[in-house]
Amino acid sequence: MIRPGLIIGPLAIATTMIVAILAPEISPHSPYRSSVDMLALPSPAHLLGTDDLGRDIASRVIYGARTSLTIGFGATIVAMAIGIPLGLTAGYIRGRVDTVLVALIDLFIALPGLVLALIITVMVGPTLRNLVLVLGFVMWPPIARLVRGQALAVRETVFVEAARAIGGSRAWIIRRHVWPNILPVVASQFAVSVSFAIFTSASLSFLGLGIPAPTADWGGMVRSGYDYLAINPLMSLAPGAAVTFTVMGFYVFGASFK
Amino acid sequence: MTWDIGRREALAAIGGSLLLGNAARAETPQSGGTLNVGLVNDAKTYDPIYSVEFSERVVLYLVFNTLVKYAPDFSIRPELAKSWETSPDGKRIVFTLQDGVTFHDGTPFNADAVKWNIEKRLDPAVQSPQRNLLAPIIASIEILDPQRVAFNLTQPSPGIFSLLGDRPGFMVSPTAWQKLGKDFGGQPVGTGAFKFKEWVRGSQVTLEKSPNYWEKGLPYLDRIMVRDLAGSVVGLQRLLTGEIDYVGELTPSDIVPLERRTDIVLAPIKVGRWYFLQWHVNAAPFDNAKLRLAFAHAIDRGRINDITMRGKGTVSNGPTPEGLWWYDPSIRSFDYDPAKAKALLTEAGYPNGFDAVLATPQVTMFQQLDQLLQEQLAAVGIRLTLPPVAASEWYSKVVNGTTNMTPSRWTQRADPDGLLTILFDSKGFANTMKYSNPQVDALLQQARTTYDIPTRKRLYTEVQQMIVNDLPMMPLIFSAEYGALRSNVRGFEWIPDQIPRFREVWKA
């Protein structure tokens, strides 16, 4: 039987990606143009109403998909670029290198990701590039640990032992025999990491450390709508639902591999 | 009944009978009851000698009296001083004090107490933040008899009355202050209508009726509880449930859900907070007058008022809003003219546009202003980035000069010298624009030593137009803000300093 996550996940991911790519075509309005029709309730002209500056909420939610996916994929690629080489090295070479790397990984995992991201963002200043780097930096340790564990298991298998016996170099064995066997797990972790990055960046935005205004950014929109829940709740709820939908999509997809 | 009235009507109320006053007039005030005041409170101390935070004064005006008080139009009325006389040369003011006033601890209020209070603030060892306001103008305090005290001044100083209606004028019990020392800020003793009972930091302040208060018939309430709020919007919910009776600092958007409620009364402030855009006027790039002019012509203040204030604020042409005596409609700022702005930008040496950073304090109103400014300036080729700054760090960064261009806001002072000097005098302590114009300094000095109101007004009109033309800042708008009260709360009236006064409030 096919796990539901393998259907729901890709559907949600594909929807978000299509919306992001086609944003200029499908947005009814500019996401940045203000108007004197502030905090309007949903109407045919503004399907989700308008925000505190009279901007079309639907258009902002649509453009927000671009911001979220950029951060989600960007941060995950950064995290993978750090985590995979370190994990493979620690798991395959073992010995003192492993001891040191594991200590480092444990040290980072002991710190809550959001708090760490918060502190670094305060220091370097919130821009799109910085957020991608900061989140990538916060997310690499779990990836390294996972890869290390897998590498440890694979290195003890008979085919790896055989490769060693015929005199294969470390680099060749890792590339040809270890890595292909770890790939499915890494792919599942990739999807889970994207969901974490999107969720954490939304949390940072909600705490006032997101992408600078006026960029359409779901977390920031949830935050600025908070003051107007009694007038047009969609100003917060619509971007909130978008975060939930996208994060769920990536997470369910990633988790269904496990 | 709802008091959602327009700006013009609000202004019409100034100096005349007051809206809420009208409702109250028909009824006789009733005694008794507890008033629950919701306040976004950042109080550090309730010792008037050391007070600096805005919100502290809500409690200070209840526990203490000032020597003189502000009327709703900012004119000066008697309080602990029942009358005064100014010498012909303007350098000596003799105050006659109210009879039979005692502090809550039984200490008599008299000329000795006044002298002690002012001299404490002047004493460098005490380190009162009010010293730099008083020291330049007060030469000595002289006791004439127990009910009469003379202030000898270094120069004619009409602005002293507005100081004595604010922090420097709060009369503290000398006995209690000396006995309690540092603890006075947590258990203040004054002559006010309410006694300070208890302060649970981060939660509430309890004030109780002073049984032998000297103003006949006052106060009506038995008790006032000042409850800390995390924010005005949270306060609104507590107001609707009846848990609190008052919440302030509400924006025109905040009050939209209240407009049809019959159990809530809105009290619009009479004189708005002044919002402007400022920069370092004496350093590159903003020392370029044409660049500043390009900014000025690119900004559509009317639209900013329409969007951030739902059109209920007013466009600002200078530092002073309509309704204060030193307002002059002839003062004009620069009109919205994007074509002209574009041409000026080229003339200023930026034919390909101009990039700048506009600080964005994490305060809703500033975030809205910044985004609108960004949109308007982008239309003429001025590209702004809006880096967020924590609200708690923002002003210190403005003061130490790390922040160049930023939105800013100030409430009005009861005397024109207050705001104009601190912001625009070369030596003004809040002159973070680093503006310096010797003519402005000279005119301000002349105006602050002139008692004659028409002459002063003429001087202030001249100096304000000069400041507006120099563009150390671009005036934007005056805000519309509201207090909201349960409908059974009567006798509430705004003073233009935007500190709510509850001394004469009663509950029906």
Interface residues (C-beta under 8 A of the other chain):
Chain A: Y32 R33 S34 S35 V36 M38 L39 D52 L53 G54 G125 P126 G208 L209 P212 A213 P214 S224 Y226 D227 Y228 A230 I231
Chain B: V233 L236 S253 D254 V256 P257 R303 D306 I307 R310 G311 T360 Q362 T364 Q367 Q368 D370 Q371 L372 Q374 E375 T385 L386 P387 P388 A390
